[in-house]
């Protein structure tokens, strides 16, 4: 496995690969395509928007086939579909392979990757809800940034399951180890580095890169995404996770509401 450890290798490999999507996404899109009455851009967008892999496939395709007349980047799923059209979408961005088939020989990796997808979806819901509260008219951009924040982790679970299982085992043995350190040890690079390189290689919108950057804490929209990711990550360990009180405080600061109100809003006050 030593020969495939390397950032350049994985950027090239993932850029040339057809990315897998959730089985449910493939089913839902097939059902829509079979029923002309239900086949609308908004119906397709609702399915695509739940799946980080399908969303990034759409944005990647659109960026790589950008028309010369197009002067602005498209981040919103429904807008991307309107620009592309329904038939070209189905013809060029197939909802396969599916994650469950891709990992058939690595069953142990299926539950972890589905957990990351679920976590990403929850983060996107938090980010959207808070953006609406903050009167952000472009809340969909914030939502999709949260949804795609951990896309490199999802993809590596699909394409390098053994390495990701090794990373998880090391971290479970010593919970004090930083994720970046263990990733570097096993893969030879950090997942955040891979994410940044893929985003550049795929020509993803600059605004999306900015919103996905955890270092941009000063900006309200970037903070929204970071805090949504943190809350989804920590609450996935249970609502008694030790990091949650700090999350509540930070979210209260973002939304300008007291911590108790944050906890009530999240349904965590009873605990």
C-alpha positions, -999 to +999 in steps of 0.1 A: +000+000+000+031+022+004+031+032-033-003+049-032+004+070-001+008+105-014-013+136-018-006+140-056-017+104-062-050+108-044-058+142-059-053+127-094-071+094-085-102+111-071-102+137-099-104+109-125-128+087-105-166+086-108-176+095-072-201+071-055-234+084-042-258+071-016-281+042-027-311+063-015-301+091-038-299+068-068-333+053-059-350+087-055-336+101-087-346+070-106-382+074-092-383+110-102-371+103-137-398+076-141-426+100-132-428+131-155-454+147-132-429+148-103-398+155-124-390+191-117-357+210-110-368+217-074-376+180-068-342+169-082-325+196-061-341+183-029-326+149-035-292+161-046-290+186-017-291+157+009-261+139-005-227+155-002-212+133-030-240+140-055-238+177-047-201+178-053-204+158-085-229+184-098-208+214-088-176+197-101-192+190-135-207+225-138-173+242-130-155+220-155-180+228-182-184+264-175-196+285-204-174+315-214-204+338-209-207+327-173-190+353-151-201+342-117-196+309-099-226+288-090-228+273-056-266+266-051-278+232-062-311+244-077-293+272-096-268+247-109-296+224-121-314+253-138-282+262-157-276+226-167-311+214-175-328+182-164-319+159-193-282+170-194-281+164-157-292+128-160-271+123-192-238+136-177-240+132-139-251+097-133-262+087-097-238+058-097-217+040-085-233+038-051-214+038-018-230+006-006-218-013-037-184+004-037-178-009-001-192-044-006-158-059+000-151-036+029-183-039+050-166-026+081-162+008+065-198+013+055-212+023+089-184+049+095-188+065+061-226+067+065-220+083+099-199+110+083-225+116+057-252+119+083-230+142+104-225+164+073-262+165+066-269+176+102-243+203+100-258+216+068-292+218+085-278+237+115-259+261+092-289+268+071-312+274+102-287+298+117-281+316+084-319+322+081-319+335+117-291+359+108-311+371+077-285+358+053-304+359+020-279+334+005-283+308+032-281+279+006-244+288+001-238+284+038-257+251+039-238+235+010-204+247+025-213+228+057-225+198+037-193+195+017-169+205+046-159+168+052-161+156+016-124+144+016-131+122+046-162+107+029-143+100-003-113+084+015-137+061+034-150+050-001-116+048-019-092+039+009-113+021+035-084+000+050-064+032+057-094+050+072-101+020+095-065+020+106-068+057+114-100+051+134-084+022+153-053+043+163-076+072+175-098+048+195-067+034+213-055+069+221-082+096+221-056+123+229-041+121+194-050+148+170-067+136+138-043+155+116-013+138+132-028+103+127-038+110+091-003+122+084+011+090+100-012+066+080-018+084+047+012+107+045-010+138+044-039+154+063-075+152+050-078+190+051-048+192+027-065+167+003-098+187+006-080+220-004-062+204-033-093+187-046-113+219-044-086+237-064-082+209-089-120+207-095-123+245-098-149+247-070-162+282-064-139+305-044-167+315-021-173+279-013-136+274-005-137+304+018-168+292+036-153+257+041-120+272+055-119+268+093-093+295+096-117+322+086-132+326+121-137+363+119-164+363+092-200+356+103-208+331+075-175+312+079-181+310+117-216+297+111-202+268+090-174+260+115-198+260+145-224+239+127-196+213+119-184+214+155-219+209+169-227+180+145-193+164+152-196+167+190-233+158+194-226+127+173-208+114+204-239+120+225-254+151+240-232+147+271-200+153+251-176+175+270-171+199+241-207+208+238-209+236+265-183+255+246-202+250+214-234+263+230-215+294+241-200+300+207-234+295+189-250+319+214-223+345+204-230+339+167-268+343+171-267+369+199-288+348+222-282+333+257-267+298+261-299+285+277-319+296+246-293+278+224-298+246+244-336+249+242-334+255+205-313+224+200-335+203+224-305+198+247-319+218+277-337+188+291-304+169+294 
